[in-house]
Amino acid sequence: MLFEEKVRERMIPISKYSTVTLDATLQEAILSLRKSYCELDSGMCTEAGPRTVLVLDEREKLVGILDFRSFLKTLIPELTGGLSAKLAALGVSMTFAQADASNLDESRLGFNARVVKNAETNVKDIMLKIRGTIDADANLMDALKAILRNKISVLPVCEGDKLVGVLRDTDLFLAVTDILEQEE
Protein backbone atom coordinates (compact mmCIF):
# COMPACT_ATOMS: atom_id res chain seq x y z
CA MET A 1 0.00 0.00 0.00
CA LEU A 2 1.28 3.49 -0.88
CA PHE A 3 1.05 4.71 2.72
CA GLU A 4 3.11 1.82 4.07
CA GLU A 5 5.65 1.03 1.34
CA LYS A 6 9.16 2.37 1.98
CA VAL A 7 11.12 4.57 -0.41
CA ARG A 8 13.95 2.01 -0.55
CA GLU A 9 11.52 -0.50 -2.08
CA ARG A 10 10.90 1.70 -5.14
CA MET A 11 14.09 3.75 -5.50
CA ILE A 12 16.76 3.26 -8.15
CA PRO A 13 20.01 2.31 -6.37
CA ILE A 14 22.77 4.89 -6.83
CA SER A 15 24.94 2.21 -8.48
CA LYS A 16 22.45 2.13 -11.38
CA TYR A 17 22.13 5.90 -11.73
CA SER A 18 24.23 8.36 -13.74
CA THR A 19 26.65 10.40 -11.67
CA VAL A 20 29.49 12.76 -12.51
CA THR A 21 31.93 14.79 -10.45
CA LEU A 22 32.05 18.58 -10.15
CA ASP A 23 34.95 18.83 -12.57
CA ALA A 24 33.18 16.91 -15.36
CA THR A 25 32.20 18.60 -18.60
CA LEU A 26 28.68 18.76 -19.93
CA GLN A 27 29.69 16.31 -22.65
CA GLU A 28 30.82 13.77 -20.05
CA ALA A 29 27.54 14.17 -18.18
CA ILE A 30 25.49 13.74 -21.35
CA LEU A 31 27.37 10.61 -22.39
CA SER A 32 26.96 9.19 -18.88
CA LEU A 33 23.22 9.80 -19.02
CA ARG A 34 22.94 8.31 -22.49
CA LYS A 35 24.55 5.08 -21.25
CA SER A 36 21.95 4.67 -18.51
CA TYR A 37 19.09 5.97 -20.64
CA CYS A 38 19.74 3.60 -23.52
CA GLU A 39 20.05 -0.15 -23.38
CA LEU A 40 23.67 -0.99 -24.03
CA ASP A 41 22.96 -4.26 -25.84
CA SER A 42 20.36 -3.04 -28.30
CA GLY A 43 21.18 0.66 -28.38
CA MET A 44 17.45 1.35 -27.93
CA CYS A 45 16.58 4.40 -25.87
CA THR A 46 13.44 4.41 -23.75
CA GLU A 47 11.61 7.03 -21.77
CA ALA A 48 11.78 4.77 -18.73
CA GLY A 49 15.49 5.39 -18.22
CA PRO A 50 16.90 8.02 -15.86
CA ARG A 51 16.39 11.57 -17.12
CA THR A 52 18.87 13.27 -14.82
CA VAL A 53 22.52 13.08 -13.79
CA LEU A 54 23.58 13.58 -10.19
CA VAL A 55 26.65 15.75 -9.52
CA LEU A 56 28.90 14.59 -6.67
CA ASP A 57 31.83 16.31 -4.98
CA GLU A 58 35.20 14.66 -4.28
CA ARG A 59 33.76 13.02 -1.12
CA GLU A 60 30.86 11.61 -3.18
CA LYS A 61 28.39 14.00 -1.53
CA LEU A 62 25.49 15.13 -3.68
CA VAL A 63 25.90 18.79 -4.67
CA GLY A 64 23.71 19.22 -7.75
CA ILE A 65 21.63 17.72 -10.50
CA LEU A 66 21.46 18.07 -14.28
CA ASP A 67 18.36 17.40 -16.36
CA PHE A 68 17.49 17.42 -20.07
CA ARG A 69 16.42 21.05 -19.90
CA SER A 70 19.71 22.22 -18.36
CA PHE A 71 21.62 20.28 -21.03
CA LEU A 72 19.65 21.80 -23.89
CA LYS A 73 19.69 25.34 -22.48
CA THR A 74 23.49 25.19 -22.29
CA LEU A 75 24.11 23.44 -25.59
CA ILE A 76 21.70 25.67 -27.54
CA PRO A 77 21.42 28.96 -25.59
CA GLU A 78 19.92 30.85 -28.52
CA LEU A 79 16.70 28.92 -28.05
CA THR A 80 16.14 30.16 -24.51
CA GLY A 81 17.46 33.72 -24.42
CA GLY A 82 16.27 37.00 -25.82
CA LEU A 83 17.29 38.42 -29.18
CA SER A 84 20.71 39.56 -27.99
CA ALA A 85 21.48 36.08 -26.57
CA LYS A 86 20.40 34.46 -29.82
CA LEU A 87 22.56 36.80 -31.87
CA ALA A 88 25.55 36.37 -29.56
CA ALA A 89 25.26 32.58 -29.86
CA LEU A 90 25.22 32.96 -33.62
CA GLY A 91 28.28 35.19 -33.47
CA VAL A 92 26.37 38.18 -34.84
CA SER A 93 26.29 41.71 -33.45
CA MET A 94 23.04 43.65 -33.11
CA THR A 95 24.36 46.18 -35.64
CA PHE A 96 25.07 43.44 -38.16
CA ALA A 97 21.64 41.92 -37.65
CA GLN A 98 19.91 45.25 -38.14
CA ALA A 99 21.96 45.96 -41.26
CA ASP A 100 21.37 42.67 -43.06
CA ALA A 101 19.38 40.01 -41.22
CA SER A 102 19.41 37.73 -44.27
CA ASN A 103 23.00 36.76 -43.45
CA LEU A 104 21.89 35.09 -40.22
CA ASP A 105 21.29 31.86 -42.11
CA GLU A 106 25.01 31.68 -42.90
CA SER A 107 25.77 31.88 -39.18
CA ARG A 108 23.55 28.87 -38.53
CA LEU A 109 26.01 26.71 -40.43
CA GLY A 110 28.18 26.72 -37.32
CA PHE A 111 25.44 25.15 -35.19
CA ASN A 112 27.22 21.81 -34.70
CA ALA A 113 30.45 23.60 -33.83
CA ARG A 114 28.63 25.72 -31.22
CA VAL A 115 27.02 22.65 -29.65
CA VAL A 116 30.42 20.93 -29.41
CA LYS A 117 32.01 24.07 -27.94
CA ASN A 118 29.20 24.53 -25.40
CA ALA A 119 29.54 20.87 -24.38
CA GLU A 120 32.91 21.84 -22.85
CA THR A 121 31.04 23.77 -20.13
CA ASN A 122 31.82 22.54 -16.62
CA VAL A 123 28.85 20.94 -14.87
CA LYS A 124 29.42 22.95 -11.69
CA ASP A 125 28.60 26.09 -13.69
CA ILE A 126 25.15 24.91 -14.76
CA MET A 127 23.98 22.29 -12.26
CA LEU A 128 20.68 22.77 -10.50
CA LYS A 129 20.41 23.00 -6.73
CA ILE A 130 19.13 20.03 -4.79
CA ARG A 131 15.66 20.93 -3.55
CA GLY A 132 15.17 18.13 -1.10
CA THR A 133 16.17 14.62 -0.14
CA ILE A 134 14.34 11.84 1.65
CA ASP A 135 15.35 9.05 3.99
CA ALA A 136 15.31 5.55 2.52
CA ASP A 137 12.99 4.37 5.30
CA ALA A 138 10.39 7.10 4.74
CA ASN A 139 7.09 6.01 3.26
CA LEU A 140 6.10 6.70 -0.33
CA MET A 141 3.40 9.16 0.70
CA ASP A 142 6.06 11.40 2.27
CA ALA A 143 8.09 11.13 -0.93
CA LEU A 144 5.07 12.06 -3.03
CA LYS A 145 4.45 15.12 -0.84
CA ALA A 146 8.11 16.18 -1.17
CA ILE A 147 8.08 15.83 -4.96
CA LEU A 148 4.84 17.77 -5.35
CA ARG A 149 5.72 20.45 -2.80
CA ASN A 150 9.16 21.12 -4.30
CA LYS A 151 7.94 20.79 -7.92
CA ILE A 152 10.66 18.29 -8.77
CA SER A 153 10.70 15.03 -10.68
CA VAL A 154 13.64 13.39 -8.90
CA LEU A 155 14.17 12.98 -5.17
CA PRO A 156 17.61 11.85 -3.91
CA VAL A 157 17.37 9.11 -1.27
CA CYS A 158 19.76 9.02 1.70
CA GLU A 159 20.66 6.84 4.65
CA GLY A 160 22.02 9.37 7.10
CA ASP A 161 24.53 11.44 5.12
CA LYS A 162 25.05 8.77 2.46
CA LEU A 163 23.32 8.98 -0.93
CA VAL A 164 21.89 5.53 -1.67
CA GLY A 165 19.45 6.05 -4.50
CA VAL A 166 16.95 8.15 -6.40
CA LEU A 167 13.16 8.11 -6.40
CA ARG A 168 11.48 9.55 -9.49
CA ASP A 169 7.97 10.80 -10.02
CA THR A 170 7.69 7.92 -12.50
CA ASP A 171 8.35 5.43 -9.70
CA LEU A 172 5.58 7.00 -7.61
CA PHE A 173 3.20 7.00 -10.55
CA LEU A 174 3.83 3.27 -11.00
CA ALA A 175 3.18 2.71 -7.28
CA VAL A 176 -0.22 4.39 -7.66
CA THR A 177 -1.02 2.34 -10.77
CA ASP A 178 -0.20 -0.81 -8.80
CA ILE A 179 -3.00 0.14 -6.40
CA LEU A 180 -5.44 0.45 -9.28
CA GLU A 181 -4.38 -2.89 -10.74
CA GLN A 182 -4.96 -4.59 -7.38
CA GLU A 183 -8.52 -3.28 -7.36
CA GLU A 184 -9.42 -4.95 -10.67
C-alpha positions as CSV (number, residue, x, y, z in Angstrom):
1,M,0.0,0.0,0.0
2,L,1.3,3.5,-0.9
3,F,1.1,4.7,2.7
4,E,3.1,1.8,4.1
5,E,5.7,1.0,1.3
6,K,9.2,2.4,2.0
7,V,11.1,4.6,-0.4
8,R,14.0,2.0,-0.5
9,E,11.5,-0.5,-2.1
10,R,10.9,1.7,-5.1
11,M,14.1,3.7,-5.5
12,I,16.8,3.3,-8.1
13,P,20.0,2.3,-6.4
14,I,22.8,4.9,-6.8
15,S,24.9,2.2,-8.5
16,K,22.5,2.1,-11.4
17,Y,22.1,5.9,-11.7
18,S,24.2,8.4,-13.7
19,T,26.7,10.4,-11.7
20,V,29.5,12.8,-12.5
21,T,31.9,14.8,-10.5
22,L,32.0,18.6,-10.2
23,D,35.0,18.8,-12.6
24,A,33.2,16.9,-15.4
25,T,32.2,18.6,-18.6
26,L,28.7,18.8,-19.9
27,Q,29.7,16.3,-22.7
28,E,30.8,13.8,-20.1
29,A,27.5,14.2,-18.2
30,I,25.5,13.7,-21.3
31,L,27.4,10.6,-22.4
32,S,27.0,9.2,-18.9
33,L,23.2,9.8,-19.0
34,R,22.9,8.3,-22.5
35,K,24.5,5.1,-21.2
36,S,22.0,4.7,-18.5
37,Y,19.1,6.0,-20.6
38,C,19.7,3.6,-23.5
39,E,20.1,-0.2,-23.4
40,L,23.7,-1.0,-24.0
41,D,23.0,-4.3,-25.8
42,S,20.4,-3.0,-28.3
43,G,21.2,0.7,-28.4
44,M,17.4,1.3,-27.9
45,C,16.6,4.4,-25.9
46,T,13.4,4.4,-23.8
47,E,11.6,7.0,-21.8
48,A,11.8,4.8,-18.7
49,G,15.5,5.4,-18.2
50,P,16.9,8.0,-15.9
51,R,16.4,11.6,-17.1
52,T,18.9,13.3,-14.8
53,V,22.5,13.1,-13.8
54,L,23.6,13.6,-10.2
55,V,26.6,15.7,-9.5
56,L,28.9,14.6,-6.7
57,D,31.8,16.3,-5.0
58,E,35.2,14.7,-4.3
59,R,33.8,13.0,-1.1
60,E,30.9,11.6,-3.2
61,K,28.4,14.0,-1.5
62,L,25.5,15.1,-3.7
63,V,25.9,18.8,-4.7
64,G,23.7,19.2,-7.8
65,I,21.6,17.7,-10.5
66,L,21.5,18.1,-14.3
67,D,18.4,17.4,-16.4
68,F,17.5,17.4,-20.1
69,R,16.4,21.0,-19.9
70,S,19.7,22.2,-18.4
71,F,21.6,20.3,-21.0
72,L,19.6,21.8,-23.9
73,K,19.7,25.3,-22.5
74,T,23.5,25.2,-22.3
75,L,24.1,23.4,-25.6
76,I,21.7,25.7,-27.5
77,P,21.4,29.0,-25.6
78,E,19.9,30.9,-28.5
79,L,16.7,28.9,-28.0
80,T,16.1,30.2,-24.5
81,G,17.5,33.7,-24.4
82,G,16.3,37.0,-25.8
83,L,17.3,38.4,-29.2
84,S,20.7,39.6,-28.0
85,A,21.5,36.1,-26.6
86,K,20.4,34.5,-29.8
87,L,22.6,36.8,-31.9
88,A,25.6,36.4,-29.6
89,A,25.3,32.6,-29.9
90,L,25.2,33.0,-33.6
91,G,28.3,35.2,-33.5
92,V,26.4,38.2,-34.8
93,S,26.3,41.7,-33.4
94,M,23.0,43.6,-33.1
95,T,24.4,46.2,-35.6
96,F,25.1,43.4,-38.2
97,A,21.6,41.9,-37.6
98,Q,19.9,45.3,-38.1
99,A,22.0,46.0,-41.3
100,D,21.4,42.7,-43.1
101,A,19.4,40.0,-41.2
102,S,19.4,37.7,-44.3
103,N,23.0,36.8,-43.5
104,L,21.9,35.1,-40.2
105,D,21.3,31.9,-42.1
106,E,25.0,31.7,-42.9
107,S,25.8,31.9,-39.2
108,R,23.5,28.9,-38.5
109,L,26.0,26.7,-40.4
110,G,28.2,26.7,-37.3
111,F,25.4,25.2,-35.2
112,N,27.2,21.8,-34.7
113,A,30.5,23.6,-33.8
114,R,28.6,25.7,-31.2
115,V,27.0,22.6,-29.6
116,V,30.4,20.9,-29.4
117,K,32.0,24.1,-27.9
118,N,29.2,24.5,-25.4
119,A,29.5,20.9,-24.4
120,E,32.9,21.8,-22.9
121,T,31.0,23.8,-20.1
122,N,31.8,22.5,-16.6
123,V,28.8,20.9,-14.9
124,K,29.4,23.0,-11.7
125,D,28.6,26.1,-13.7
126,I,25.1,24.9,-14.8
127,M,24.0,22.3,-12.3
128,L,20.7,22.8,-10.5
129,K,20.4,23.0,-6.7
130,I,19.1,20.0,-4.8
131,R,15.7,20.9,-3.5
132,G,15.2,18.1,-1.1
133,T,16.2,14.6,-0.1
134,I,14.3,11.8,1.6
135,D,15.3,9.0,4.0
136,A,15.3,5.5,2.5
137,D,13.0,4.4,5.3
138,A,10.4,7.1,4.7
139,N,7.1,6.0,3.3
140,L,6.1,6.7,-0.3
141,M,3.4,9.2,0.7
142,D,6.1,11.4,2.3
143,A,8.1,11.1,-0.9
144,L,5.1,12.1,-3.0
145,K,4.4,15.1,-0.8
146,A,8.1,16.2,-1.2
147,I,8.1,15.8,-5.0
148,L,4.8,17.8,-5.4
149,R,5.7,20.5,-2.8
150,N,9.2,21.1,-4.3
151,K,7.9,20.8,-7.9
152,I,10.7,18.3,-8.8
153,S,10.7,15.0,-10.7
154,V,13.6,13.4,-8.9
155,L,14.2,13.0,-5.2
156,P,17.6,11.9,-3.9
157,V,17.4,9.1,-1.3
158,C,19.8,9.0,1.7
159,E,20.7,6.8,4.6
160,G,22.0,9.4,7.1
161,D,24.5,11.4,5.1
162,K,25.0,8.8,2.5
163,L,23.3,9.0,-0.9
164,V,21.9,5.5,-1.7
165,G,19.4,6.0,-4.5
166,V,17.0,8.1,-6.4
167,L,13.2,8.1,-6.4
168,R,11.5,9.6,-9.5
169,D,8.0,10.8,-10.0
170,T,7.7,7.9,-12.5
171,D,8.3,5.4,-9.7
172,L,5.6,7.0,-7.6
173,F,3.2,7.0,-10.6
174,L,3.8,3.3,-11.0
175,A,3.2,2.7,-7.3
176,V,-0.2,4.4,-7.7
177,T,-1.0,2.3,-10.8
178,D,-0.2,-0.8,-8.8
179,I,-3.0,0.1,-6.4
180,L,-5.4,0.5,-9.3
181,E,-4.4,-2.9,-10.7
182,Q,-5.0,-4.6,-7.4
183,E,-8.5,-3.3,-7.4
184,E,-9.4,-5.0,-10.7
